[in-house]
Amino acid sequence: MNRKVLILIIISLLIIYFLIPQPEEKKKSVVKTIKENETEEMRGIFISYIELNNYIKNKDELESKKNIDQMIKNIKTNHFNTIFLQVRSHADSIYESDIFPTSKSIILSDNTHYDVLKYFIDKTKKEKINLYAWVNPYRIGPTVDKSSKYYQMVREEAIENINNTYYFNPANPKVESLIVKGIEEIVAKYKIKGIIFDDYFYPSNDIDLDYYKNSKTEKSIAEYRLDIVTSLIENVNKSIKKINSKVLFGVSPEGNIDNNYNKNFADVKKWGSNSKYVDFLMPQVYYGFNNSSKPFESVIAEWSNIISDQNINLYFALPFYKVGTIDLYAKDGKNEWIDNCNIIRRQIESTRTLSNYDGFSLFRYDNLFNEEKFTNNSKAELEELKKIM
């Protein structure tokens, strides 16, 4: 073989090598540098009606706004980028609503109130913090406001008293319509990042028996209930997108997947399979690594496998409120939160290794930033958390 032919063969082989698509580079680890994570990873804090009771209720307006400013400052300073603010906890509102009455959590010392949601939105926008409106869809509370618009929309037959707490009956068609209209009102009026529902779905196994019998469906009662809740989820998302396609919708279901199907009737596997239901799921994985029945790493792996539509983000709600406490439900692992001061840090590091992972949120604000609520382990756990933020 002469020299020219050999050179031509070598050149041809090189051309073929570069033209043929090569196998994709192995997916890089989800674990990134702290700097990379800060811009991509959702890092959230839950602010519940309990915080609103502590920092707004019975205060004067100036003091309450200073308290909100301090909350946002604490969240920003510690490198969180998202707030999940409970705007409706008991068929009420911390915003200007034509449907739900004003929440008692924002009534000031002079018996007035202001638009707390708007104030949060204005302040978080300046700090480049995303704000989600957190809604409890079915719970009403110990009393029913019969003068309210929501009552006029559904009336007595759609409301049930269970163990001295009133709930909207999920099986009553008027209830879905009410909840959808309530969400539409928020999305139309306020510039928020998204809407999130928590895990309180079916309030009782007996609440819908008459509706089930009258439906004459051939489905089991469990299937009937799953369909009712899924209908709500799908129609809420659809209604949101009609108003503003950029507003996200998701659910924070119970961490125990079996309970979602047997107790809450939340069809999380279906929701995780198609973004027509949700844009994100954020399971409440409130377990330690040593939990006897639900060890943390097994649970997060199960949730990672649930997401089959890659348009759906997976976040994890983590239990800072358990730091320094005995966890009786963990059985053999009940002392884990007392014996260790780095569990939340390790949990975040563990979730970051999953193939499906987009961030986390800690429950809740007071447990991180209100020293009156601190346990012996709180400060040490916070210092550990700072290492990875």
Secondary structure, DSSP 8 states (H G I E B T S, - for coil): --HHHHHHHHHHHHHHHHHS---------S---HHHHHHHSEEEEEE-HHHHHHHTTTS-HHHHHHHHHHHHHHHHHTT--EEEEEEESSS-BSS--SSS-B-GGG--TTS----HHHHHHHHHHHTT-EEEEEE-SSEEESS--TTSHHHHHH-GGGEEEETTEEEE-TTSHHHHHHHHHHHHHHHHH---SEEEE-S-----TTTTHHHHHHHT-SS-HHHHHHHHHHHHHHHHHHHHHHH-TT-EEEE--BS-HHHIIIII---HHHHTT-TTT-SEE--B----TT-SSS-HHHHHHHHHHH---TTSEEEEEE-GGGTTS--GGGGGGTTHHHH-S-HHHHHHHHHTTSSS--EEEES-HHHHH-GGG--TTHHHHHHHHHTT-
